Amino acid sequence: MLHNFLNFLSFDAPNTGGAAAPAVDGSQAAPTAGFGSFWFIIIFFILMWVLLILPQRRQDKKHKQMLSDLQKGDKIVTSAGIIGKIVSISPDKIRIRTADKTELDITRSAIGAVMGKSGNSETEESKEDTKEDTKTEEK
């Protein structure tokens, strides 16, 4: 019984009722058995690289590009969900206005997304102002 348990631990074939197992000659062993598992490991790591690491690198590159393109007046949302408009930009932090008289200093890495660029939002605001002015003039 101890012999069977030791054979099990060493991954040997179980002994079949005392019948002598045929001797395996080294030349008859499959020479590609170890090489096949090597290819499996290589393919596994390549697959992990393509599925996990490359998309993360692309996302990091896109986020860095977004942070470098920030301008005063852009409407942003932080990673915590705070929405604000950029008032001033310094190399390490950004000041945003969240309400009429509320301003927050945040780090660049806290910015999650840009909701609107300064050029677009200013033109939309000026268009809205001119529409309101024309309405008041017509009355």
GIUR-V710786 format. One record per residue. PHI is phi as a letter, one per 20 degrees, with the letter a starting at -180 (none if undefined). OMEGA is omega in degrees with one decimal (NA if undefined). NEAR is the number of other ideal C-beta (glycine too) atoms within 12 Angstrom. Layout:
# GIUR-V710786
((PHI & OMEGA & NEAR) (PHI & OMEGA & NEAR))
This chain:
# GIUR-V710786
((none & 177.5 & 8) (f & 178.7 & 8) (f & 178.4 & 12) (f & 179.4 & 15) (f & 178.0 & 12) (f & 175.4 & 13) (f & 178.6 & 16) (f & 179.4 & 14) (f & -179.3 & 10) (e & 177.2 & 11) (m & 174.8 & 8) (e & 175.1 & 15) (f & -179.8 & 13) (f & 179.9 & 16) (f & -174.0 & 16) (e & 170.4 & 12) (l & 174.3 & 8) (n & 178.3 & 7) (f & -177.1 & 9) (f & 178.7 & 8) (f & 179.2 & 13) (f & -179.8 & 9) (f & -179.8 & 9) (e & 178.5 & 11) (e & -178.8 & 7) (g & -179.4 & 8) (f & -179.9 & 8) (e & -179.7 & 10) (f & -179.3 & 11) (f & -177.3 & 12) (f & -177.8 & 10) (e & -177.4 & 11) (f & 178.3 & 12) (f & -179.2 & 12) (f & 177.9 & 12) (f & 177.9 & 13) (f & 175.4 & 13) (f & 178.1 & 13) (f & 178.5 & 14) (f & 179.9 & 15) (f & 179.0 & 14) (f & 179.2 & 14) (f & 178.0 & 14) (f & -179.8 & 15) (f & 176.8 & 15) (f & 178.3 & 15) (f & 177.5 & 14) (f & 179.0 & 15) (f & -176.8 & 15) (f & -175.1 & 15) (e & -174.6 & 12) (d & -170.4 & 15) (e & -178.9 & 15) (f & 178.0 & 15) (f & 178.5 & 14) (f & 177.4 & 15) (f & 178.5 & 14) (f & -179.6 & 14) (f & 177.6 & 14) (f & 179.6 & 15) (f & 179.3 & 14) (f & 179.9 & 16) (f & 177.3 & 22) (f & 177.6 & 16) (f & 178.8 & 13) (f & 180.0 & 23) (f & 179.8 & 27) (f & -179.4 & 15) (e & -178.7 & 19) (f & 178.8 & 34) (c & 176.8 & 24) (f & -179.8 & 21) (o & 178.2 & 27) (f & 176.1 & 31) (e & -174.3 & 30) (c & 170.4 & 39) (c & -178.9 & 23) (e & 178.6 & 25) (f & 176.9 & 16) (e & 177.3 & 17) (n & 178.9 & 14) (e & -179.8 & 25) (d & -179.5 & 25) (b & 179.5 & 32) (d & -176.5 & 33) (f & 178.8 & 36) (e & 178.7 & 26) (b & -178.2 & 21) (c & 171.1 & 26) (c & -175.2 & 15) (g & -176.4 & 11) (d & -179.4 & 13) (b & -178.4 & 20) (c & 176.5 & 32) (d & 179.0 & 23) (d & 175.2 & 34) (d & -178.2 & 24) (d & 178.0 & 23) (b & -176.0 & 12) (g & -177.0 & 8) (c & -179.0 & 8) (d & 178.0 & 15) (c & -179.4 & 19) (c & 171.5 & 25) (e & 179.7 & 22) (c & 175.5 & 31) (e & 179.9 & 19) (f & -176.7 & 26) (f & -179.9 & 17) (e & -178.7 & 24) (e & -179.2 & 33) (e & -176.9 & 20) (a & 174.6 & 21) (d & -178.4 & 31) (e & 179.8 & 24) (b & 178.5 & 23) (e & -176.7 & 22) (f & 180.0 & 23) (f & -179.0 & 17) (f & -175.4 & 17) (f & 179.3 & 22) (f & 179.8 & 19) (f & 178.1 & 15) (f & 179.2 & 17) (f & -179.7 & 18) (f & 176.6 & 14) (f & 178.7 & 14) (f & 179.1 & 14) (f & 180.0 & 14) (f & 177.4 & 14) (f & 180.0 & 14) (f & 178.9 & 14) (f & 179.9 & 13) (f & 178.2 & 12) (f & -179.8 & 11) (f & 178.3 & 10) (f & -179.6 & 9) (f & -179.6 & 8) (f & NA & 7))
